[in-house]
Amino acid sequence: MTGSSPTAAEGLCGERDVSWALVLAGGDGVRLRELTRHIAGVPIPKQYCRITGDRRITGDHSLLEMTLSRIAPSVPASRTLVIVNRNHLALALPQLAGLPTRNVIVQPANRDTGPGVLLGLAHLSRRDPRAMVVLLPSDHYVHDELAFRRYVEHARDVVRLHPDRIALLGIPPDRPEPGYGYVTTRPVDDLACPSTFGVHAFEEKPSAEAAARFVADGALWSSLVMVFRVDRMLELLERILPSEVADLRARVGPPLAGLYRRMLPWNLSRDFLPHIVQDLVVIRADGIGWSDLGTPESVDRTLVALGRDVPWRSDTRRVGEHRRAAPARVLALRRASSGRCFGLDQARRVRSLRLVHGPAGCGRAARHARVHA
């Protein structure tokens, strides 16, 4: 698999912005629960947390805030939508203060990535049904944000030329990782774009043996960062999952909370993308320093790659030493990192206000809680 990175000289320089951004922030952070508990004293979904708490990866900003900052030069806040869970509002709202109220889409509960994406698209289709959108997970790390935006802009250009396609950023793997999705590629004659390929197959979380074969065969990891047109994505979703789309698009009859209670979780990567490979294209995003930070091991690996200490690992805190932290070290880390999950103190204040003023909260939290509920 060959191809060169997009450059400004090739016309992929971001002069024409992506129309909208849709940020997924509904995950519960189960896999990193113990790590965030060590950092913050309570388990926090990783998108709301700094992860290390001492400016090692994300500095003074959460992963969600970094995601918003990363895309801001290409998409203004007025055209950025964020999907959050109702039970995360106390953490989310302080970090989303820069967005218009109507751009915070609250889902009653987490039903995996599929319903969150669909709910966001249902809202967006009412506002701009022919919009082009970049879909972004809120809990990934990207080291080279300028290169990342160039690849997003490249994906935008691909979709502009081929509006029936869904453009996915693919990451060249450096190891077999069974916890990721894998994209195998094929040449496509009508795609005269650098670093861009058709998709032969998409497999989410294969076995360790299959992951090793994928890496040996030159497959790419799925970043789940995608660019597409709203109407085209809804058309494909309706073709594969017609009842789910009909329920959420209509939003008539039972209230949304009742609909979510009846809804079965479904995953965009597992239950949808493998069925539309003929409509996917993948852009090889070299050198952006991407990690999904999905496990404690991937957090450690990212720190080591950046030449940083791994504070919770050993008494010496030196890079590359991967012994488990002693209990005393964990306690010290908890004391040292008190409040370092951005918004934690604000969250406690909001929760206390809700005890006094009822479930709607007060002030800005009340206004947000009533929107899109």
ChimeraX attribute file (.defattr): number of C-alpha atoms within 10 A of each C-alpha:
attribute: neighborCount
match mode: 1-to-1
recipient: residues
	/A:1	12
	/A:2	8
	/A:3	12
	/A:4	12
	/A:5	17
	/A:6	23
	/A:7	14
	/A:8	11
	/A:9	7
	/A:10	11
	/A:11	12
	/A:12	20
	/A:13	17
	/A:14	18
	/A:15	10
	/A:16	11
	/A:17	16
	/A:18	23
	/A:19	18
	/A:20	24
	/A:21	25
	/A:22	24
	/A:23	26
	/A:24	23
	/A:25	26
	/A:26	28
	/A:27	22
	/A:28	19
	/A:29	18
	/A:30	15
	/A:31	14
	/A:32	21
	/A:33	18
	/A:34	16
	/A:35	21
	/A:36	25
	/A:37	14
	/A:38	22
	/A:39	31
	/A:40	26
	/A:41	19
	/A:42	15
	/A:43	19
	/A:44	24
	/A:45	23
	/A:46	27
	/A:47	28
	/A:48	24
	/A:49	28
	/A:50	26
	/A:51	29
	/A:52	26
	/A:53	26
	/A:54	15
	/A:55	12
	/A:56	17
	/A:57	21
	/A:58	19
	/A:59	15
	/A:60	17
	/A:61	22
	/A:62	25
	/A:63	26
	/A:64	26
	/A:65	21
	/A:66	22
	/A:67	21
	/A:68	25
	/A:69	16
	/A:70	17
	/A:71	22
	/A:72	15
	/A:73	13
	/A:74	20
	/A:75	19
	/A:76	17
	/A:77	19
	/A:78	14
	/A:79	17
	/A:80	21
	/A:81	25
	/A:82	26
	/A:83	22
	/A:84	24
	/A:85	21
	/A:86	17
	/A:87	15
	/A:88	19
	/A:89	20
	/A:90	22
	/A:91	25
	/A:92	28
	/A:93	22
	/A:94	17
	/A:95	19
	/A:96	18
	/A:97	13
	/A:98	11
	/A:99	18
	/A:100	14
	/A:101	20
	/A:102	16
	/A:103	22
	/A:104	25
	/A:105	24
	/A:106	25
	/A:107	22
	/A:108	18
	/A:109	19
	/A:110	19
	/A:111	19
	/A:112	16
	/A:113	19
	/A:114	19
	/A:115	23
	/A:116	30
	/A:117	19
	/A:118	19
	/A:119	20
	/A:120	24
	/A:121	25
	/A:122	21
	/A:123	18
	/A:124	21
	/A:125	17
	/A:126	10
	/A:127	10
	/A:128	14
	/A:129	16
	/A:130	15
	/A:131	18
	/A:132	23
	/A:133	24
	/A:134	26
	/A:135	20
	/A:136	21
	/A:137	23
	/A:138	25
	/A:139	27
	/A:140	18
	/A:141	22
	/A:142	21
	/A:143	16
	/A:144	13
	/A:145	18
	/A:146	14
	/A:147	19
	/A:148	21
	/A:149	20
	/A:150	20
	/A:151	26
	/A:152	28
	/A:153	24
	/A:154	29
	/A:155	29
	/A:156	28
	/A:157	22
	/A:158	24
	/A:159	20
	/A:160	15
	/A:161	13
	/A:162	15
	/A:163	16
	/A:164	17
	/A:165	23
	/A:166	25
	/A:167	30
	/A:168	28
	/A:169	25
	/A:170	27
	/A:171	23
	/A:172	18
	/A:173	19
	/A:174	9
	/A:175	10
	/A:176	19
	/A:177	20
	/A:178	16
	/A:179	14
	/A:180	20
	/A:181	21
	/A:182	28
	/A:183	27
	/A:184	21
	/A:185	22
	/A:186	15
	/A:187	13
	/A:188	12
	/A:189	8
	/A:190	8
	/A:191	15
	/A:192	11
	/A:193	17
	/A:194	17
	/A:195	20
	/A:196	30
	/A:197	26
	/A:198	23
	/A:199	22
	/A:200	16
	/A:201	18
	/A:202	24
	/A:203	19
	/A:204	21
	/A:205	16
	/A:206	17
	/A:207	13
	/A:208	13
	/A:209	11
	/A:210	16
	/A:211	24
	/A:212	16
	/A:213	13
	/A:214	21
	/A:215	20
	/A:216	12
	/A:217	12
	/A:218	15
	/A:219	26
	/A:220	25
	/A:221	27
	/A:222	23
	/A:223	20
	/A:224	18
	/A:225	16
	/A:226	24
	/A:227	30
	/A:228	27
	/A:229	26
	/A:230	21
	/A:231	20
	/A:232	18
	/A:233	20
	/A:234	20
	/A:235	15
	/A:236	18
	/A:237	21
	/A:238	14
	/A:239	13
	/A:240	16
	/A:241	15
	/A:242	13
	/A:243	12
	/A:244	17
	/A:245	20
	/A:246	13
	/A:247	15
	/A:248	19
	/A:249	18
	/A:250	9
	/A:251	13
	/A:252	11
	/A:253	9
	/A:254	10
	/A:255	10
	/A:256	17
	/A:257	13
	/A:258	11
	/A:259	16
	/A:260	18
	/A:261	11
	/A:262	9
	/A:263	13
	/A:264	11
	/A:265	13
	/A:266	17
	/A:267	16
	/A:268	18
	/A:269	20
	/A:270	16
	/A:271	13
	/A:272	17
	/A:273	22
	/A:274	18
	/A:275	17
	/A:276	17
	/A:277	20
	/A:278	14
	/A:279	15
	/A:280	22
	/A:281	29
	/A:282	26
	/A:283	27
	/A:284	26
	/A:285	26
	/A:286	18
	/A:287	14
	/A:288	18
	/A:289	17
	/A:290	20
	/A:291	17
	/A:292	17
	/A:293	20
	/A:294	17
	/A:295	16
	/A:296	16
	/A:297	12
	/A:298	13
	/A:299	21
	/A:300	23
	/A:301	18
	/A:302	21
	/A:303	19
	/A:304	16
	/A:305	12
	/A:306	14
	/A:307	13
	/A:308	17
	/A:309	19
	/A:310	23
	/A:311	22
	/A:312	23
	/A:313	20
	/A:314	19
	/A:315	14
	/A:316	12
	/A:317	16
	/A:318	15
	/A:319	19
	/A:320	17
	/A:321	15
	/A:322	14
	/A:323	11
	/A:324	12
	/A:325	18
	/A:326	13
	/A:327	9
	/A:328	10
	/A:329	16
	/A:330	18
	/A:331	15
	/A:332	14
	/A:333	20
	/A:334	21
	/A:335	14
	/A:336	14
	/A:337	17
	/A:338	15
	/A:339	17
	/A:340	24
	/A:341	28
	/A:342	23
	/A:343	20
	/A:344	21
	/A:345	15
	/A:346	17
	/A:347	18
	/A:348	13
	/A:349	13
	/A:350	23
	/A:351	19
	/A:352	13
	/A:353	17
	/A:354	17
	/A:355	12
	/A:356	11
	/A:357	12
	/A:358	12
	/A:359	12
	/A:360	15
	/A:361	21
	/A:362	17
	/A:363	10
	/A:364	13
	/A:365	20
	/A:366	16
	/A:367	13
	/A:368	23
	/A:369	21
	/A:370	13
	/A:371	13
	/A:372	16
	/A:373	15
